[in-house]
Amino acid sequence: LLSEEVDKAAHELRVAQTEFDRQAEVTRLLLEGIGSTHLNHLRCLQDFAEAQTVFYAQCHHHMQDLQRELHRCVNADGIPPPSAAGGSDPASSAFPSEPLTSEAACSSQLPVTGSRKAKVLYDYDAHDA
C-alpha cells in the first residue's frame, strides 16, 4: 500500500514537473518576444514623432504663407498694416520668422451677419497618396 502511494506521488510529481517546464518554456518565449516588440513599438513611436514634427512644420509654413498673402491683400487694398507694437503673436514667438499679426487678416474680413449657408460641392474620403 505504501509503495502504491509512493508511485502515485512520483507520477504526480512528474506530471507537475512536466507542466511547470512547459509553462517555463512558454514564459521564456514570451519574454524573448517582449524585447523585439518593445523595439518595434519604440521605432513606431519615433516614426510617429517625426511625422508629427514634419506635419506641424508644414502647417506652420502654410500659415506663414497665408499670413503673407493676407498681408499682401491688405496692402493691395491701400489699408496700412497694423503696427506690430500692439502685442506679440504666440505663433511668431514659438516659431521665429517674420512678425505678422492676425490683425491684418481680421481687418479684411467681412462682418459676421448671423447665419451662413454653404453648398457642398464634393464629398469624398481622403486616402494617403
LOTIFI-307509 format. One record per atom (N, C-alpha, C): x, z, y; residue in three letters. Coordinates in pm, whole numbers, plus 32768, in hexadecimal, padded with zeros to 4 digits. Layout:
XZYALA;...
END
This chain:
805280007F89LEU;800080008000LEU;80578000807ELEU;80C3804B807ALEU;811E805380ECLEU;81657FCE8102LEU;818A7F8B8095SER;81D07F0B80A3SER;81727EA080DASER;80F07EA780BAGLU;80907E4780F1GLU;80847E5A8188GLU;80827ED681B6GLU;80797EF18246GLU;80F87EC4828DGLU;816B7ED7824FVAL;81EA7EAA8289VAL;81EB7E128293VAL;81BE7DCF8227ASP;81B87D3C8229ASP;81587D0A8295ASP;80E47D4D829FLYS;80817D268304LYS;80B97D3B8391LYS;80FD7DAA83A8ALA;81397DC6842BALA;81A87D61844AALA;81F77D3E83E4ALA;82627CDB83F8ALA;82267C53841CALA;81B87C2E83D9HIS;81757BAF83F8HIS;813F7BAF8486HIS;80FE7C1D84B0GLU;80CA7C288538GLU;813C7C21859EGLU;81AD7C5E857CLEU;82227C5885D4LEU;82537BC985E3LEU;825B7B7E8574ARG;82877AF2857CARG;82267A9E85D0ARG;81A37AB485BCVAL;813E7A6A860BVAL;814C7A8C869FVAL;815A7B0D86BEALA;81697B388749ALA;81EA7B018785ALA;82587B018738GLN;82D77ACD8769GLN;82CD7A368782GLN;828979EE8728THR;8276795D873ATHR;8225794187B9THR;81BA798C87CDGLU;8167797A8845GLU;81B7799C88C3GLU;82057A0888BCPHE;82587A2D892FPHE;82BD79C0894EPHE;8300798B88E7ASP;8362792088FCASP;832178A48939ASP;82A878838908ARG;82607810893EARG;8240782589D2ARG;820C789A89F4GLN;81EB78B98A7FGLN;826978BC8AD6GLN;82D778EF8AA1ALA;835578F18AECALA;838478638B09ALA;837778088AA9GLU;839E777C8ABDGLU;834677388B25GLU;82C377508B1DVAL;826777178B81VAL;828A774A8C0CVAL;82A377CB8C17THR;82C878068C98THR;834B77CC8CCCTHR;83AD77BC8C73ARG;842E77828C9CARG;841B76F48CD0ARG;83CA76A48C8BLEU;83B1761B8CB8LEU;836876178D3ELEU;830876718D4FLEU;82C176778DCFLEU;831E76A08E41LEU;837676FF8E26LEU;83D4772A8E8ELEU;843776BD8EB2LEU;845E766B8E4FGLU;84B675FA8E6DGLU;846E75968EC7GLU;83EC75838EB1GLY;839E75278F02GLY;838875568F90GLY;838D75DA8FA5ILE;8376760F902BILE;83E275E0908BILE;845E75DA905EGLY;84CB75AE90B5GLY;84B6752090E6GLY;849574C5908BSER;8481743A90B5SER;8402742D910ASER;839B747B90E8THR;832174799139THR;833D74AD91C6THR;838C751791CEHIS;83B0754F9250HIS;83FE74E892A3HIS;845F74A59266LEU;84AC744092AFLEU;845373CD92DCLEU;83F873A29285ASN;839D733692AAASN;83427361931DASN;831073DB9318HIS;82BB740F9383HIS;830874189406HIS;838374479400LEU;83D774509476LEU;83F173C694B1LEU;840B7364945BARG;842272DC9489ARG;83A372A494CDARG;832F72C09492CYS;82B1729394CECYS;829972D69555CYS;82B87356955FLEU;82A9739C95DFLEU;830673639649LEU;838273429622GLN;83DF73079681GLN;83AE727E96AEGLN;837B722D9651ASP;834471AB9675ASP;82CC71BA96D2ASP;8278721D96B6PHE;82047235970BPHE;822F725F9798PHE;828F72B997A0ALA;82BF72E69824ALA;82FD72729871ALA;8347721C982DGLU;838271A89870GLU;83157148989DGLU;82B07131984AALA;824270D99870ALA;81F6711298E7ALA;81E2719598E9GLN;81A071D4995BGLN;81F271C399DAGLN;827571D399D0THR;82CC71C39A43THR;82C471359A79THR;82CA70D39A20VAL;82C070479A4AVAL;8238702D9A89VAL;81CE705F9A4APHE;814670499A7DPHE;813770829B0APHE;816270FE9B1ETYR;8152713B9BA2TYR;81AF70FC9C09TYR;822270CB9BDFALA;827870819C3CALA;823470009C67ALA;81F46FBB9C08GLN;81AA6F419C2BGLN;81346F629C87GLN;80EE6FCF9C69CYS;807F6FF89CC0CYS;80B170149D4DCYS;8120705A9D56HIS;815870799DD9HIS;817F6FF99E22HIS;81BB6F9B9DDBHIS;81E16F1B9E17HIS;81666ED09E4AHIS;80FC6ECD9DFAHIS;80816E879E23HIS;80416ECC9E9BHIS;80456F509E9EMET;800D6F979F11MET;805E6F7D9F8FMET;80E26F749F82GLN;81346F529FF6GLN;81136EC5A027GLN;81026E679FC9ASP;80DB6DDF9FEFASP;80556DDFA036ASP;7FF76E2DA003LEU;7F736E35A041LEU;7F7D6E71A0CDLEU;7FCE6ED8A0DCGLN;7FE06F14A161GLN;801D6EB0A1C2GLN;80816E65A194ARG;80BE6DFFA1EAARG;80576D95A212ARG;80076D69A1B0GLU;7FA36D03A1CCGLU;7F3A6D36A22EGLU;7F0D6DB1A21ALEU;7EAD6DECA278LEU;7EEC6DFDA302LEU;7F696E22A305HIS;7FB06E31A384HIS;7FB76DABA3CDHIS;7FD46D3FA381ARG;7FD96CB9A3BDARG;7F4F6C8FA3EFARG;7EE56CAEA3A4CYS;7E5D6C8CA3CECYS;7E3A6CD2A450CYS;7E5F6D4FA45BVAL;7E446D9BA4D4VAL;7E926D5FA548VAL;7F106D3CA533ASN;7F616D01A59DASN;7F2E6C77A5C3ASN;7EFB6C2BA563ALA;7EC76BA5A580ALA;7E496BADA5D3ALA;7DFB6C16A5C7ASP;7D806C26A615ASP;7D9E6C55A6A3ASP;7E1A6C71A6C2GLY;7E3F6C9CA748GLY;7E2D6D30A75FGLY;7E116D7AA6F8ILE;7E016E0BA705ILE;7E8A6E4AA6EFILE;7EBA6E9BA74CPRO;7F3E6ED8A736PRO;7F376F3CA6C3PRO;7FA26F42A673PRO;7FA46FA0A603PRO;7FA6702FA634PRO;7F68708BA5EDPRO;7F6C7118A616PRO;7FFA714EA60BPRO;801771B2A65DSER;809E71EAA65CSER;80B4723AA5DESER;81307239A5AEALA;81527283A534ALA;816C7316A551ALA;8164733EA5D1ALA;818073C9A5F5ALA;810C7426A5D5ALA;809A73EFA5ADGLY;80247440A593GLY;802D7493A515GLY;80877477A4BDGLY;809174C2A440GLY;80DA7470A3D9GLY;80FD74AEA36DSER;81457465A305SER;80E67445A294SER;80F873CFA25CASP;80A873A2A1EAASP;80E673DBA16BASP;8098741BA113PRO;80D37456A09BPRO;811773EFA042PRO;80E27375A03CALA;811F730F9FE6ALA;81A772E6A01CALA;81B272DCA0A1SER;823372B1A0D7SER;829C7320A0CBSER;8270739EA0CBSER;82D37408A0B8SER;82FD7412A026SER;82A473EE9FCAALA;82C873F19F3CALA;831E737A9F16ALA;830273079F53PHE;834C728D9F38PHE;837F72579FBDPHE;83F5727D9FE7PRO;84257253A06APRO;843771BCA071PRO;83F47180A0D3SER;840170F2A0F0SER;83D670E1A180SER;83927077A19FGLU;83687067A229GLU;82EF70C0A245GLU;82EB7104A2B6PRO;82827167A2D0PRO;82027126A305PRO;81AB70F9A2AELEU;812970C4A2D5LEU;80C0712DA2B7LEU;805F713CA30FTHR;7FF6719EA2F7THR;7F777158A2CFTHR;7F1D71A4A293SER;7E9E716AA269SER;7E3E715EA2DFSER;7E637190A356GLU;7E0D7185A3CCGLU;7DFC70F3A3F5GLU;7E6270A1A3DDALA;7E587013A3FEALA;7DED6FD1A3AAALA;7DE26FF8A32CALA;7D7C6FBFA2D5ALA;7CF16FEDA300ALA;7CE47069A327CYS;7C62709FA34DCYS;7C2D7060A3CDCYS;7C85703DA42ASER;7C577006A4A9SER;7C1F6F7AA49ASER;7C446F30A431SER;7C126EA8A421SER;7B9C6EA0A3C1SER;7B706F10A388GLN;7AFF6F0EA32CGLN;7A7C6F11A379GLN;7A156ED6A33DLEU;79916ED8A378LEU;79546F62A366LEU;78FC6F8BA3C1PRO;78BE700EA3B2PRO;78617011A339PRO;78557085A2FCVAL;77FF7096A288VAL;776F709FA2B9VAL;7715704FA27DTHR;768A704AA2ACTHR;76287075A240THR;764770D8A1F3GLY;75EB7105A18CGLY;760A70C8A105GLY;75A47089A0C9SER;75B87052A043SER;75F96FC9A049SER;76416FAA9FE0ARG;76826F289FD4ARG;765A6EEB9F50ARG;76596E689F4BLYS;76386E229ECFLYS;76AC6DC79EAALYS;76BF6DB99E29ALA;77296D619DF9ALA;76F26D119D85ALA;77256C999D75LYS;76FC6C429D08LYS;776F6C379CA5LYS;77526C4E9C25VAL;77B96C429BBEVAL;77CB6BAF9B9EVAL;78436B7D9BB3LEU;785E6AF19B97LEU;78946ADD9B0BLEU;78E96B389ADETYR;79266B2B9A5ATYR;79216BB29A15TYR;79006BB09996ASP;79016C2A9945ASP;79566C0E98CAASP;79C46C5298BDTYR;7A1F6C37984ETYR;7A666CB69826TYR;7A9F6CB497AEASP;7AF26D21977EASP;7B836CFB9791ASP;7BD06D5197CEALA;7C5D6D3597E5ALA;7CAC6D4B9765ALA;7D0B6CF6974BHIS;7D656D0296D8HIS;7DF46CF2970AHIS;7E516D3196C5ASP;7EDE6D2296EAASP;7F076C9196D6ASP;7F536C5F9734ALA;7F816BD3972BALA;800B6BCD96F1ALA;
END
